[in-house]
Amino acid sequence: MDVRRITTMIALPPEARESPGIDHLGVDWEARGHSPASYLVPHFDFHLCDLSEEGVEAIDCSDETKPGTLPATCTLPDIDIPDMGVLVGLCFPHVGMHALPDEMR
């Protein structure tokens, strides 16, 4: 079986959603890793999502507007990935943009 990515969504109880504003937890097993280079090994991705599962599924990266502010030591890079093209803000469908610490660029 050639499994590249397995995604599981974990619903949070109302108390957990109200205080931090997190709707659900997304856990992805990345069997082959993914770009950038520091993540090209098998690993888990954990995403704390403030959008509903439907909202996350609707992310298609067509809106290339980057946030106006980021932490001072981070950036939203535009990265050219073979067979995918340029990912503006390192945006992946159903996930969104990824800020990276400056030392990882």
C-alpha positions in Angstrom: 0.0 0.0 0.0 1.4 3.4 -1.0 0.2 5.7 1.7 1.6 9.2 1.5 -0.8 11.0 3.9 -3.4 9.9 6.4 -5.6 12.6 8.0 -7.6 12.3 11.2 -9.8 15.1 12.6 -10.4 15.1 16.3 -13.4 17.0 17.6 -12.9 19.0 20.8 -15.5 19.3 23.6 -17.3 22.7 23.9 -15.2 23.8 26.9 -12.0 23.4 24.9 -13.4 25.2 21.8 -14.6 28.2 23.8 -11.5 29.3 25.7 -8.7 29.1 23.2 -11.0 29.2 20.1 -9.8 25.9 18.7 -12.5 24.0 16.8 -10.7 20.7 16.3 -7.3 19.0 16.0 -6.1 17.7 12.7 -3.4 15.0 12.8 -1.7 14.0 9.6 0.8 11.1 9.1 3.2 12.3 6.4 4.7 8.9 5.3 7.1 10.6 2.8 7.4 13.9 4.4 6.9 17.2 2.5 8.7 20.4 1.6 10.6 22.4 2.9 13.7 20.2 3.1 13.7 20.0 6.9 10.4 18.1 6.7 11.3 15.6 4.0 11.3 12.7 6.5 8.3 10.6 7.7 6.5 12.6 10.5 3.2 13.6 12.1 1.7 17.1 11.5 -0.5 18.5 14.2 -2.8 21.4 13.3 -4.9 23.3 15.8 -7.7 24.6 13.7 -9.9 27.6 14.6 -12.0 26.9 11.5 -14.7 24.2 11.3 -13.8 21.0 9.5 -15.8 22.4 6.5 -13.9 25.6 6.6 -10.6 23.8 6.5 -11.8 21.6 3.6 -12.7 24.8 1.7 -9.1 26.2 1.8 -7.9 26.0 -1.8 -5.1 28.5 -1.7 -6.7 30.7 -4.4 -6.6 33.7 -2.0 -2.9 34.6 -2.0 -3.3 37.5 0.5 -0.7 37.1 3.3 -1.5 38.3 6.8 -0.4 41.8 7.6 1.6 40.8 10.7 3.7 37.9 11.7 6.0 37.2 14.6 9.2 39.2 14.1 11.3 36.1 13.5 9.0 34.4 11.0 8.2 34.7 7.3 5.6 33.3 4.8 7.9 32.2 2.0 6.8 31.5 -1.6 8.4 28.1 -2.4 8.6 26.4 -5.8 7.9 22.7 -5.4 8.4 20.3 -8.3 5.1 19.1 -9.8 3.1 21.6 -7.7 4.4 25.0 -8.8 5.0 28.0 -6.6 3.2 27.8 -3.2 2.5 31.4 -2.2 3.0 31.7 1.5 3.8 27.9 1.5 0.0 27.3 1.2 -1.2 23.8 1.0 -4.9 23.0 0.2 -7.0 22.0 3.2 -4.3 23.3 5.5 -3.4 26.9 4.7 -0.3 29.1 4.8 2.7 28.1 6.8 4.9 30.6 8.6 8.5 29.5 9.0 11.2 30.7 11.5 13.8 32.7 9.6 16.5 30.1 10.2 14.5 27.5 8.3 14.3 29.4 5.1 
